[in-house]
Amino acid sequence: MKHQSHKVGVFFMSVFQCKQFQVNQDQCAMKIGTDAIVLGAWATVDSSVQSILDIGAGTGILSLMMAQKAPHAFIEALEIEEKAFEQCVDNFEQSPWADRLFCFHASLEEFTEEAEDTFDVVICNPPFFSGEIPENYTPRDLARMQQAMPLQTLMESVSILLSENGVFYLVLPFDQEEKAIAIATENSLFPYKILHLKGHPEAIISRSFFAFSKQKGSSNNYESLILETERGQWTEAYRDLTRDFYYHL
């Protein structure tokens, strides 16, 4: 298992092998990267969690990480792109937790309109590149562009789907942090924990990882994580965070 880039964290092998499960990703436009791994590992999910929603599941990596962390939870996933949906379903069926994992081929808006229950945890690694979706877009274009899932739409839906005491976990580029907090607050979602990610000690902050809740006035605790001390040398903090999933740590 090789990490190709600390900037985007893309893993190019067709099968991504973790300690307790594997993920096929040859049919998915967006491959598994550092953003998803850090988000899934950082999210606090324990045995008390009963229901989890993964928005924009892609390969299903976040749902599988949640299934490993929360042994009694039922996980529902949404994926609108057809090939990614099919691969996500296949990855769920091949996992040790197939009876607790369900993927729906639907948009977030459709799912929100029809949902009857709320979730203890909602987690999302959304498309966040700005700009227009090309007229003749590819699945990769759709998976990358924020217009496919605008932050306003995401926050509005999560405010409906999240239980009163639930937590919403989200990753975005650092330069979208203030905008995300403003939109979340408009929808009665308040950050109580934020993780800032840097590729190496001298790098600028590249990602913000959020934990939102509906409890206004929660203290806003900032954390930081550096991936590498130098090229190819993981920090001990990154090893500690991800060692339950990676074979090589």
Secondary structure as the mmCIF struct_conf table of DSSP 4:
data_model
#
loop_
_struct_conf.conf_type_id
_struct_conf.id
_struct_conf.beg_label_comp_id
_struct_conf.beg_label_asym_id
_struct_conf.beg_label_seq_id
_struct_conf.end_label_comp_id
_struct_conf.end_label_asym_id
_struct_conf.end_label_seq_id
TURN_TY1_P TURN_TY1_P1 HIS A 6 VAL A 8
STRN STRN1 VAL A 10 VAL A 10
BEND BEND1 SER A 14 SER A 14
STRN STRN2 VAL A 15 GLN A 17
BEND BEND2 LYS A 19 GLN A 20
STRN STRN3 GLN A 22 ASN A 24
TURN_TY1_P TURN_TY1_P2 ASP A 26 GLN A 27
BEND BEND3 ALA A 29 MET A 30
STRN STRN4 GLY A 33 GLY A 33
HELX_RH_AL_P HELX_RH_AL_P1 THR A 34 TRP A 42
BEND BEND4 ALA A 43 ALA A 43
TURN_TY1_P TURN_TY1_P3 SER A 47 SER A 48
STRN STRN5 SER A 51 ILE A 55
BEND BEND5 GLY A 56 GLY A 56
TURN_TY1_P TURN_TY1_P4 GLY A 58 THR A 59
BEND BEND6 GLY A 60 GLY A 60
HELX_RH_AL_P HELX_RH_AL_P2 ILE A 61 LYS A 69
TURN_TY1_P TURN_TY1_P5 PRO A 71 HIS A 72
STRN STRN6 PHE A 74 LEU A 78
BEND BEND7 GLU A 81 GLU A 81
HELX_RH_AL_P HELX_RH_AL_P3 GLU A 82 GLN A 94
BEND BEND8 SER A 95 SER A 95
TURN_TY1_P TURN_TY1_P6 PRO A 96 TRP A 97
HELX_RH_3T_P HELX_RH_3T_P1 ALA A 98 ARG A 100
STRN STRN7 LEU A 101 PHE A 104
BEND BEND9 ALA A 106 ALA A 106
HELX_RH_AL_P HELX_RH_AL_P4 LEU A 108 GLU A 114
BEND BEND10 ASP A 117 ASP A 117
STRN STRN8 PHE A 119 CYS A 124
STRN STRN9 PHE A 129 PHE A 129
BEND BEND11 GLY A 131 GLY A 131
HELX_LH_PP_P HELX_LH_PP_P1 GLU A 132 PRO A 134
TURN_TY1_P TURN_TY1_P7 GLU A 135 ASN A 136
HELX_RH_AL_P HELX_RH_AL_P5 PRO A 139 ARG A 144
STRN STRN10 MET A 145 MET A 145
HELX_RH_3T_P HELX_RH_3T_P2 GLN A 146 ALA A 148
BEND BEND12 MET A 149 MET A 149
HELX_RH_AL_P HELX_RH_AL_P6 LEU A 151 LEU A 161
STRN STRN11 LEU A 162 PRO A 173
HELX_RH_3T_P HELX_RH_3T_P3 PHE A 174 GLN A 176
HELX_RH_AL_P HELX_RH_AL_P7 GLU A 177 GLU A 186
TURN_TY1_P TURN_TY1_P8 ASN A 187 SER A 188
STRN STRN12 PHE A 190 LYS A 198
BEND BEND13 GLY A 199 HIS A 200
TURN_TY1_P TURN_TY1_P9 PRO A 201 GLU A 202
BEND BEND14 ALA A 203 ALA A 203
HELX_LH_PP_P HELX_LH_PP_P2 ILE A 204 ILE A 205
STRN STRN13 ARG A 207 SER A 213
BEND BEND15 LYS A 214 LYS A 214
TURN_TY1_P TURN_TY1_P10 LYS A 216 GLY A 217
STRN STRN14 ASN A 221 ILE A 226
BEND BEND16 LEU A 227 LEU A 227
STRN STRN15 GLU A 228 GLU A 230
TURN_TY1_P TURN_TY1_P11 ARG A 231 GLY A 232
STRN STRN16 GLN A 233 TRP A 234
HELX_RH_AL_P HELX_RH_AL_P8 GLU A 236 THR A 242
TURN_TY1_P TURN_TY1_P12 ARG A 243 PHE A 245
TURN_TY1_P TURN_TY1_P13 TYR A 247 HIS A 248
#
